[in-house]
Amino acid sequence: MSTEIKFGTDGWRGIIARDFTFNNVRLVTQSISDYLKKQSAVSGQRSAVIVGYDCRFLSREYANAVAAVLSGNGFKVLLSLESVPTPAVSYNVVNIKAAGAIIITASHNPYEFNGLKFKTRQGASAHPEVTRLFEQSLAQAQICQAQGNIKKIDLTKSYLKQLVSMVDIKKIRRRKMRIVIDPLFGAGQGCLEELLTGGSLKIHSINSVNDPLFGGIHPEPIASNLGPLITAVKCVKADIGIALDGDADRIGLIDSQGIFVNSHQIFSLLLLHLIKNKGKKGAVVKTISGTYLIERICREYNLKLYETPIGFKYIGDIMLKEKVLIGGEESGGIGFSGHIPERDGILSALYMLELMAITGQNLVSLKKELFTEFGLSCYDRIDLKLGHTQHHHIDKKEFSRQIAGFTSSLPMVKEVKDYDGVKVIFEDDRWLLLRPSGTEPVVRIYAEANNQSKVKKLIDLGQKLVYKVQK
């Protein structure tokens, strides 16, 4: 079974009882324990290891198995009392000065999956070089287990206290707003409610119970999964609808008209909020699939901009090395200075509410203001499934040659990037990105332009290009 265990962009995930078994969980934990023991031998001290888990089927039991293996390897284990958001675990690693953390979660994946994330002593996701060491040592791992030296602790309380120190909760509570909160049956249940209750806000919660089937949807805060939230926002005439993913490190929003606010718009609005309303400075990090709005904002305010491959671990690496104000990716994960080098959906929601409270504006007017100042932005992405026998590498030269046949109906090409897929950027800033998946026969097609018709044409072009290049 060990040969089937592979760490992806953020941890190891598998089908419950098929790949994600108790034995495999123990085996991976033993491999991580062996790594941590080598690290502690270098530092001369063996710190505690935190263990957290989400609301998925058997997550608590898997976490107990993780704790037993860590204990058997001589580590003091701090095991969460209950299901907990991933950013809360990352924060506590730094706050407690732990050696690291293991979290049982499959994030936004469907209900049949579970997973395991490892966080370093900085609270960040492990670098691929580290996760490869985990994989390589699986065959030699000898599982040790014990039940001693395991202490259950509340990981949420100190995390929420940290969030209160970062936003003006009193100002938010004083604003007369109606809010609908949808944790998508995930580990973020109750967190925002606890922070926001006790003022002029009217708070409505949906999907805030434990359901191992996630109500029949994927716990991912994208438009196709937020029908109930859209309905609730319209029903109660809310100012905003807030959705979190399964482990609460990503965010999705619905405006007062029931329209989905995509991650690019959220990232842009929060960047402007930090600059204009909170007076913060620092570098900005976006992935190759991020919006051109961020580039325009950084030019306007003379901010250093980094661009990375897709995956928050690359953003986190820069956050650990540079003074980064904000870093974000198109999937809705955003990280902030003064916190952790990781995504935090709950803090993202609080910053958005703070922006609304300070300006007195709703999301509709905030988006309008954003587009007036920095230009319109429309975006889409599709995943194009290919046959298992089809080759799905996208070559930059072949891509450029093929796209030349379509340039008569498009602006001139300004730049082509190929460090993560192939992205062509045109002179009016519209762009098309083709990015093959590294784990399945899928090519992801991303596009952004100043109207939806242009985006559709780019997506259609992307599909034609993929099929032509595959022949």
Buried (B, 14 or more C-beta within 10 A) or exposed (E): EBEEBBBEBBBBBBBBEEBBBBEBBBBBBBBBBBBBBEBBEEEEEBBBBBBBBBBBBBBBEBBBBBBBBBBBBBBBBBBBEBBBBBBBBBBBBBBBEBBBBBBBBBBBBBBBBBBBBBBBBBBBBBBBEBBEBBBEBBEEBEBBBBEEBBEEBEBBEBBBEBBEEBBBBEEBBEBEBBBBBBBBBBBBBEBBBEBBEEBEBBBBBBBBEBBEEBBEBBBBBBBEBBEBBBBBBBEBEBBBBBBBBBBBBBBBBBBBEBBBBBBBBBBBBBBBBBBEBBEBEBBBBBBBBBBBBBBBBBEEEEBBBBBBBBBBBBBBBBBEEBEBBBBBBBBBBBBBBEBBBBBBBBBBBBBBBBBBBBBEBBBBBBBEBBBEEBEEBBBBBBEBEBEEEEEBEBEBEBBBEBBEEEEEEBEEBEEBBBEBBBBBBBEBBBBBBBBBBEEEBBBBBBBBBBEEEBBBBBBEBBBEBBEBBBE
